[in-house]
Amino acid sequence: MGKMNKVILCLFFFGIACSEVPRKEANRQEIIKTGSELFAKYGCAVCHSLDGKVIYGPPLNGLFMKNVKVLRQGQEFTVVADRDYLKKAISEPRYEKVLEYSNKEMPIPAFTEKEANVLVEYLIALDEKEKSDK
């Protein structure tokens, strides 16, 4: 491959990589907007903060990929708050409870599966945004 072709190829891939940044940011902003609307619609903020304050349930900021102690069927486990954990915690809140909040009840949600997925991505996007702002 000639030198000119390599330069053109590098510029092409650089252009693709650079165009992904605005698209990813736009997508994150859309997730944050939609997630925020769902968070408000379902009254999540009544019990959960997004700034570390304890209200009734656990704060939800900085949760993604954090180790969490949970109580499941009377046994204590430490799990990683990955996408699957967040989805299960949102969709089936009585499956297991964060240990420090095991005496509290979360209402059974009326989320659709799509809404639960958006809320998971919302929490992840907020965490990513918080980390990138620092």
N, C-alpha and C positions, 0 to 999 in steps of 0.2 A: 504494500500500500504506500502510495506516495505521501510526501510530507504534507502537501496541500490537502489531500483527502483526510489525513489524520487530524489536521486542524479543523476542517469542516465537521468531521465526526465529533470531535471534542466540543466544539461550539454547539452542535446539535444537542448532545446529551446535557451540556451545561444549561442550555435553554429549557430543556424539559425539566431538569431538576429545579431550576429557579421558578418555573411556572407552577410547580407543585406547592410551593410555600404559600402563595396567596390563596390557592384553592383549598389547601388544608385549613388555613386560618378562617376562610369563609365558611367551610363546613363546620368547624368548631364553633363559630359564632352562631350558626343556625342551630346546632345541637344545644348550645347554651340558651338560646332564645326559646326553643320549643320545650326543652327540659324545665326551664324556669316557669313557663306557663303551666306545665303539668304539675310541678311542685306546688304551685299556688292553687291550681284547680282542685287537687286532692287534699289540700290542707296539710301537707307534709311539714311545713314550717311551724305548725302548732306544737309539734313535739321534737323536731330535729332542726338544729342550727347548721349553718354552713360556714360559721366563723369560730367554731371551737367552744361556744357557750353550751353549757348543759341546760336543757330545758326539761324535757320529760324522758325522751329517748336519747340515744347517743348522737353526738355531733357527727355530721357526715363529711366534713372537709378533711382532706388528707388521709382518707380511709383507703383509697385504692392501693393495693399491694402491701398493705400493712398486716402484721400478724395480729389476729384477734382471738381472744379467748371466748369460747362459746360453750353453752350448755345445751346438749342434745340428748334427749331421753335420759336425763338424770346423770349423764357423764360429761366431764369437762374435756374439751378438745381445743387445740390451737390450730387455727386455719388461716390461710392467706386470703385477704379480701380481694380476690381477683374478679374478673367479670362474672364467672359462674356463681361465686359466693354472693356478690351484690344482687344478681338476678334472683337467686333463691331467697335472699333476705327480703327483697321487695315483694316478690310474688307469693312466697309462703313464709310469712314472718313467724309462724309458730313452729316451724321445722326445727329451728335452733335459735337461741337468744344470746346476745352479747352477755357475757357472764355478769358484769356489773349491773345490767339492766334486766336480769332474769326474772325479777319480781314484777315487771311491768308488761303490759299487753299492748301490742300494736293491732289496730283494727285489721280485719281481713280486707285486703284491698279489692277494688273493683277495676283494676287496671286491665287493659287488653295486653296481650303479649307484646305488641308493638310499643305500647306506652311504657311497659316495664323496661324494654330494651332501650328506649330513649332516655329514661331516667338513669339507667346504668351508665350510658354514654355521657349523660349530663354530669354525673358525679365525677367520672374520669376526666372529662374536659375541664371541669372546674379545678381539679387537682393539677392537671397539666398546666393550666393557665396560671395558677398560683405559683407553681414551681418556676415557670418561665418569667414571671414578674419579679422574681427575687434576684 
